[in-house]
Amino acid sequence: MKQILPEQIDFNTMVDVYVGSSVICSYAAEILVERLMCWKSLPYQVLDLGAGTGQITELLLSLSQSMQVYALDIAEKMLAQVPNSSQVTKVLGNARSMPCHDNQFDAVLANMVLPWCANWPTLFAEIKRVLRPGGLLLLSTLSPHSWPNLHLLWSEQGCWRDLPEMEVVGDLLTKLGYCDTVMDKMMVSFAFEDEAYLAETLQQTGWLTQVPPLQDPLQKDVQFDLELVFGHAIKPMHAKDEFLVDPRQISHRR
């Protein structure tokens, strides 16, 4: 059977079952928004990157009646499920080439986008382009140490197979010109009634590219572990080596 790459998954085909099955993205979304709430002030224009059915967007709408949220996703049918509101603008597009203006957003939230997005340098550079100077990037992803009890069985079908260490993500952000980069991780566990239901749930939410082989279909109370990675970084107020004062305005002594 031909191997499907994570970025080749068509989320348009999952829209009917995604909302009730996306426990991983829902869990990470709540943590990301909680971290945004701890920031010095709430942003006005926010990009929900890889919005899916609008989990992040819905949480953001509960924070402020003046916040403007742009929900961007490549899957049109997923985007149609995002809540309709005068505060929400739905944008159909690719995260690596966004139909957005330079310096447009005060904050970008990228919840579990990285596992399905190839070419991370291009992605992070594009996010930096649309962020305003001083703007905040908040992201979540998985570490390669997730799924230890499934790794040997389902690694070929799993979208986590090529994920780098969080230090690699942080170093990449710094090399691309972000500042104040901070990465951290936490281990969480989820329980499912049996192995078949776990496999079905993971496939319905895009974590598995194909139906995996079941080792023990009769096994009950299956637990799987995830190491969630979170990070934030700032777009600098000034570009590297940029003059903060116009040299022509400097008077020279005689």
Residue pairs with C-beta under 8 A, 6 or more apart in sequence:
1 210
3 156
3 209
4 209
4 210
5 118
5 209
6 115
6 116
6 118
6 159
6 206
6 209
7 116
7 117
7 118
8 209
9 116
9 159
9 206
9 209
10 75
11 18
11 52
11 73
11 74
11 75
11 77
11 78
11 206
12 75
12 76
12 77
12 78
14 78
14 204
14 205
14 206
15 53
15 75
15 77
15 78
15 80
15 81
17 204
18 52
18 53
18 78
18 204
18 205
19 53
19 81
21 201
21 204
21 205
22 52
22 53
22 55
22 205
23 190
23 201
23 205
24 112
24 190
24 205
24 207
24 226
25 52
25 55
25 111
25 112
25 205
26 55
27 188
27 228
28 111
28 112
28 140
28 228
28 230
29 55
29 56
29 59
29 111
29 140
30 59
31 140
31 228
31 230
32 56
32 109
32 111
32 138
32 139
32 140
32 230
33 56
33 59
33 60
33 63
33 109
35 138
35 230
35 232
36 42
36 43
36 60
36 63
36 107
36 109
36 136
36 138
37 63
39 107
39 136
42 63
42 64
42 67
43 67
43 105
43 106
43 107
43 135
43 136
44 66
44 67
44 68
44 106
45 67
45 68
45 70
45 104
45 105
45 106
45 107
46 60
46 67
46 68
46 69
46 70
46 105
46 106
46 107
46 108
46 109
47 69
47 70
47 72
47 100
47 104
47 105
47 107
47 108
47 109
47 130
48 54
48 56
48 57
48 60
48 69
48 70
48 71
48 72
48 109
48 111
49 72
49 95
49 108
49 109
49 110
49 111
49 113
49 127
50 72
50 73
50 74
50 95
50 110
50 111
50 112
50 113
50 116
50 117
51 57
51 71
51 72
51 73
51 78
51 79
51 82
51 90
52 73
52 75
52 78
52 81
53 78
53 81
53 82
54 71
54 81
54 82
54 83
54 88
55 111
56 109
56 111
57 69
57 71
57 82
57 83
57 88
58 83
60 67
60 69
60 109
61 67
61 69
61 83
61 85
61 87
61 88
65 87
66 87
67 87
68 87
68 89
69 85
69 87
69 88
69 89
70 88
70 89
70 91
70 100
70 105
71 79
71 82
71 88
71 89
71 90
71 91
72 91
72 92
72 93
72 95
72 98
72 100
73 79
73 82
73 91
73 92
73 93
74 92
74 93
74 94
74 95
76 92
79 90
79 91
79 92
80 90
82 88
82 90
91 98
91 99
91 100
93 99
93 100
95 110
95 113
95 117
95 123
95 126
95 127
96 117
96 119
96 122
96 123
96 126
97 126
98 126
98 130
100 130
101 130
102 129
102 130
103 130
103 131
103 132
103 133
103 135
104 130
104 131
104 132
105 130
105 131
105 132
105 135
106 131
106 132
106 135
106 136
107 131
107 135
107 136
107 137
107 138
108 127
108 130
108 131
108 135
108 136
108 137
108 138
109 138
109 139
110 127
110 137
110 138
110 139
110 140
111 139
111 140
112 140
112 141
112 142
113 123
113 139
113 141
114 120
114 123
114 139
114 141
114 163
114 169
115 141
115 142
115 159
115 160
115 163
115 207
116 159
116 206
117 123
120 169
120 172
121 172
121 176
124 137
124 172
124 173
124 176
124 178
125 176
127 137
128 137
128 176
128 177
128 178
128 235
131 137
131 235
132 235
133 235
133 236
133 237
133 238
134 234
134 235
134 236
134 237
135 234
135 235
136 232
136 233
136 234
137 173
137 178
137 231
137 232
137 233
137 234
137 235
138 230
138 231
138 232
139 169
139 230
139 231
139 232
140 228
140 229
140 230
140 231
141 163
141 169
141 228
141 229
142 160
142 163
142 226
142 227
142 228
142 229
143 163
143 165
143 166
143 185
143 227
143 228
143 229
144 160
144 163
144 164
144 165
145 227
146 160
146 163
146 225
146 226
146 227
146 228
147 154
147 158
147 160
147 224
147 225
147 226
148 225
149 223
149 224
149 225
150 158
150 224
151 158
153 212
153 213
153 215
154 199
154 208
154 212
155 161
157 208
157 209
157 210
157 211
157 212
158 202
158 207
158 208
158 209
159 206
159 207
159 208
159 209
160 207
166 183
166 184
166 185
166 229
166 231
167 183
169 183
169 229
169 231
170 181
170 182
170 183
170 231
173 181
173 231
173 233
174 181
174 233
177 235
177 236
177 239
177 240
178 233
178 234
178 235
178 236
179 233
179 234
179 235
179 236
180 232
180 233
180 234
181 231
181 232
181 233
181 234
182 231
182 232
182 233
183 229
183 230
183 231
184 229
184 230
184 231
185 227
185 228
185 229
185 230
186 227
186 228
186 230
187 225
187 226
187 227
187 228
188 225
188 226
188 228
189 223
189 224
189 225
189 226
190 223
190 224
190 226
191 221
191 222
191 223
192 198
192 201
192 221
192 222
192 223
192 224
193 220
193 221
193 222
194 217
194 218
194 219
194 220
194 221
194 222
195 214
195 215
195 216
195 217
195 219
195 222
196 214
196 217
197 222
198 222
198 224
199 208
199 211
199 212
199 214
202 208
203 210
203 211
203 212
238 244
